[in-house]
Amino acid sequence: MHAPIIVFTHKRLDHLKKLLISLKKNPECKTSKVYFFIDGPKDKRNKLNTKKIFYYLKSIKFFKSKKIVYRKKNLGSAKSILEGINYVSKKEKNFIVLEEDLIVSDEFLFFCNKTLKLYKNDQKIWHINCWIFENLDFSQKFFISTHMSCWGWATWSNRWLKLKKIKKKSIYLDVKRNFKEKFDYLNTGSYLSLILNYKGKIDTWAVYWYYTIFKNKGYAITPFKTLVVNRGFDFNSTNTKINYFSKSRIIKKTINYKIQKIKPSINNILLSKILKIYNSKNQILIILNKLKVFKESILR
């Protein structure tokens, strides 16, 4: 039995169909349970879209089993995802998480299931990434660092359940201590997201999961070749309208079914090389982020 899959959707049926078409190419689908969470409609027009999604999901038959949760009220992206994962984590030992605007590799489920099995008893590993900003030319299959991505990922319930509602006071103290350099390492924008959430200007969830991992000195696994791309950036997006990683692409036969466990420790030399590539590829994003952080520090 493979790890259950959680899919969050709301109103973009066209995106959801593309995700499921890509997911179907993973042979593990046939032996996987899936949980679909449809966030409730905001208005009558939105209700038509959510109903179409509900009936479409009822028709698909390529998973071992499925459960569809169709919410009557609109919770918003952050609350919908948090409540959905909390629900599944109380029933399952581990899980894989996807949102409607992603497209995955046909090796995506293999990588998630394999690494979930390899590191299930290793409490240093908290999170499994499947996205990376650029396909990197390294001989290994994956590396270990402190950074996390919420674009196609997996974890274990005993780690996730340590995520609790974080008090604003504790975040404020961390922001004052200026831990930005470490917190933003390969995660440009995470520090800004923490500030904006603290100020109530945005309402997101992933930065709190990252914050929980960071505060517990946990590690994450990341493949050197991306196994997922995000194609959902547009004016209908909840938070981000511009995709700074639009050139990301999935390469076939990336994992090639040869994954071995490596020691869960930080290789600073390797990470320095990756950071150098990241900085050279994402200069515009880094500059814009610095300007936004400066602006928020003035308004604090």
C-alpha positions in Angstrom: 0.0 0.0 0.0 1.4 3.4 -1.0 1.2 6.7 0.9 -2.2 8.4 0.6 -2.4 11.4 -1.7 -4.1 14.7 -0.7 -5.3 17.0 -3.5 -6.7 20.5 -2.8 -8.9 22.2 -5.4 -11.3 25.0 -5.6 -12.4 26.4 -8.9 -9.9 25.8 -11.7 -11.2 22.5 -13.3 -8.8 22.9 -16.3 -5.8 23.0 -14.0 -7.1 20.1 -11.9 -7.6 17.9 -15.0 -4.0 18.6 -16.1 -2.7 17.6 -12.7 -4.7 14.4 -12.7 -3.6 13.5 -16.2 0.0 13.8 -15.1 -0.6 11.9 -11.9 -2.3 9.1 -13.7 1.0 8.4 -15.5 2.4 7.3 -12.1 1.9 3.5 -11.8 1.5 3.9 -8.0 -1.9 5.5 -8.5 -3.6 2.2 -8.9 -2.5 1.2 -5.3 -3.0 4.6 -3.7 -5.8 6.1 -1.7 -6.6 9.8 -2.5 -8.4 12.5 -0.5 -9.9 15.3 -2.5 -10.7 18.6 -0.7 -12.9 21.0 -2.6 -13.0 24.4 -0.9 -16.5 25.9 -0.8 -17.7 28.6 -3.3 -17.4 32.3 -2.6 -20.5 33.2 -4.8 -23.1 31.7 -7.2 -20.7 31.8 -10.2 -18.0 30.1 -8.1 -20.6 27.5 -7.1 -21.0 26.3 -10.7 -17.2 25.7 -10.9 -17.0 23.8 -7.6 -20.0 21.6 -8.6 -18.3 20.8 -12.0 -15.2 19.8 -10.0 -17.2 17.6 -7.7 -18.9 15.7 -10.5 -15.6 15.3 -12.4 -13.9 13.9 -9.4 -16.8 11.4 -8.9 -16.2 10.1 -12.4 -12.4 9.3 -12.2 -11.5 5.7 -11.5 -7.7 5.3 -11.6 -7.0 5.3 -7.8 -7.4 2.4 -5.5 -9.9 4.4 -3.5 -11.0 8.0 -3.1 -12.7 10.3 -0.6 -14.2 13.6 -1.7 -14.7 16.3 0.8 -16.9 19.1 -0.7 -17.1 22.0 1.7 -20.3 24.0 1.8 -18.5 27.3 2.9 -15.4 28.9 1.5 -12.6 28.5 4.0 -9.9 30.2 1.9 -6.7 28.5 0.7 -4.7 28.5 4.0 -7.5 27.2 6.3 -8.7 24.7 3.7 -5.3 23.2 3.4 -4.5 23.2 7.1 -7.8 21.6 8.1 -7.5 19.0 5.3 -4.0 17.9 6.2 -5.0 17.8 9.9 -7.9 15.6 9.0 -5.8 13.1 7.1 -2.9 13.2 9.5 -5.2 11.8 12.2 -6.0 8.8 10.0 -2.8 8.1 8.1 0.9 7.6 9.1 2.1 9.6 6.1 0.8 11.5 3.1 1.6 13.3 -0.1 0.2 16.8 -0.8 -0.7 18.4 -4.1 -2.7 21.5 -5.2 -4.8 21.8 -8.3 -2.3 24.0 -10.3 0.6 21.6 -10.4 1.9 19.1 -12.9 3.9 16.1 -11.8 6.5 13.8 -13.2 5.6 10.1 -13.8 8.3 9.4 -11.1 6.7 11.8 -8.6 4.9 9.1 -6.5 7.8 6.7 -6.6 10.2 9.3 -5.2 7.7 10.3 -2.5 7.0 6.8 -1.4 10.6 5.6 -1.6 11.9 8.5 0.6 9.0 8.3 3.0 9.9 4.6 3.6 13.7 5.3 3.8 13.4 8.0 6.4 10.2 7.1 8.3 12.2 6.4 11.5 14.7 9.2 11.1 13.4 12.1 13.1 15.9 14.5 11.5 14.0 14.4 8.2 10.7 16.3 8.4 9.8 17.1 4.8 10.2 15.8 1.3 10.4 18.3 -1.5 9.7 17.4 -5.1 10.3 20.8 -6.6 13.6 22.6 -7.2 14.1 26.0 -8.8 16.4 24.6 -11.6 17.4 21.2 -12.8 20.9 20.8 -11.5 23.7 18.7 -12.9 24.8 16.6 -10.0 25.4 12.9 -9.9 23.3 12.3 -6.7 19.5 11.9 -6.8 18.7 14.3 -4.0 20.3 16.5 -1.3 19.5 17.5 2.2 19.0 21.0 3.5 16.8 23.1 5.8 14.7 24.6 3.0 11.2 23.4 2.1 8.8 23.8 -0.8 5.0 23.4 -0.8 4.8 22.6 -4.5 4.2 18.8 -4.3 5.6 17.4 -1.1 5.3 14.7 1.5 5.8 14.1 5.2 4.8 11.9 8.2 1.9 12.6 10.5 4.1 12.4 13.6 6.1 15.4 12.3 3.1 17.3 11.0 1.2 17.0 14.3 4.0 19.1 15.9 2.7 22.1 13.8 0.6 24.1 16.2 -0.8 27.6 16.1 2.3 29.7 16.5 2.0 32.7 18.8 2.6 36.1 17.1 4.8 37.1 20.0 7.3 34.3 19.3 7.4 35.3 15.6 7.9 38.9 16.5 10.9 38.0 18.7 12.4 35.9 15.9 11.9 38.7 13.4 13.6 41.2 15.8 16.5 38.8 16.2 16.9 39.1 12.4 17.4 35.4 11.5 16.6 36.3 7.9 19.8 34.9 6.3 19.3 31.4 7.6 15.6 31.4 7.2 15.7 32.6 3.6 18.4 30.2 2.5 17.2 28.8 -0.8 13.7 30.1 0.3 13.7 33.7 -0.9 10.6 35.3 0.4 10.0 33.1 3.4 11.2 35.8 5.8 9.0 38.4 4.1 6.0 35.9 4.2 6.5 35.5 8.0 6.4 39.3 8.4 3.4 39.8 6.2 1.5 37.0 8.0 2.4 38.5 11.3 1.1 41.9 10.2 -2.1 40.3 8.9 -1.4 41.5 5.3 -1.6 38.0 3.9 -3.0 34.7 5.1 -0.8 31.7 4.0 0.1 28.4 5.7 3.3 27.0 4.2 5.6 29.5 6.0 4.3 28.2 9.4 5.2 24.6 8.5 8.6 25.8 7.3 9.0 27.8 10.6 8.1 24.6 12.6 10.7 22.6 10.8 13.3 25.4 11.2 12.7 25.8 14.9 13.0 22.1 15.5 16.2 22.0 13.5 14.7 19.6 11.0 15.9 18.8 7.5 14.2 18.4 4.1 15.0 16.2 1.1 15.1 17.8 -2.4 15.7 16.1 -5.8 18.4 17.6 -8.1 15.9 17.4 -11.0 12.4 18.8 -10.4 9.5 16.3 -10.3 6.8 19.0 -10.3 6.1 22.3 -12.0 3.6 25.0 -11.1 1.5 26.2 -14.0 -1.2 28.0 -12.0 0.2 31.6 -11.9 -2.4 34.0 -13.2 -4.8 36.6 -12.0 -7.0 33.9 -10.5 -4.2 32.8 -8.2 -4.9 33.4 -4.5 -1.5 34.8 -3.5 1.1 35.0 -6.3 0.3 36.3 -9.8 3.8 36.0 -11.4 5.8 32.8 -11.9 9.5 33.6 -11.5 10.2 29.9 -12.3 8.3 29.6 -15.5 11.2 28.0 -17.3 11.2 25.0 -14.9 10.6 21.7 -16.8 10.3 18.1 -15.9 13.0 15.8 -17.3 12.0 12.2 -18.0 13.8 9.3 -16.3 15.2 11.5 -13.6 15.1 9.1 -10.7 15.4 5.9 -12.7 14.4 3.8 -9.7 17.8 4.0 -8.1 17.4 5.8 -4.8 19.6 5.0 -1.8 19.5 6.5 1.7 22.1 9.1 2.5 23.2 10.4 5.9 20.8 13.1 7.1 23.4 15.9 7.5 24.2 19.2 5.9 26.9 19.3 3.2 27.9 22.9 3.3 30.2 22.7 0.3 27.4 21.3 -1.8 24.8 23.8 -0.5 27.2 26.7 -1.3 27.4 25.5 -4.9 23.6 25.3 -5.1 23.1 28.7 -3.5 25.5 30.2 -6.0 23.4 28.8 -8.9 20.2 29.9 -7.2 21.5 33.5 -6.7 22.6 33.7 -10.4 19.3 32.3 -11.7 16.9 34.4 -9.5 18.5 37.9 -9.3 15.2 39.7 -10.1 13.3 37.8 -7.5 16.0 38.3 -4.8 16.1 42.1 -5.5 12.4 42.5 -5.4 12.2 40.5 -2.2 14.9 42.7 -0.6 13.0 45.9 -1.5 9.8 44.5 0.0 11.5 43.5 3.2 13.1 47.0 3.4 9.7 48.6 2.9 8.1 46.4 5.6 10.9 47.1 8.1 10.3 50.9 7.7 6.6 50.4 8.3 7.1 48.1 11.3 
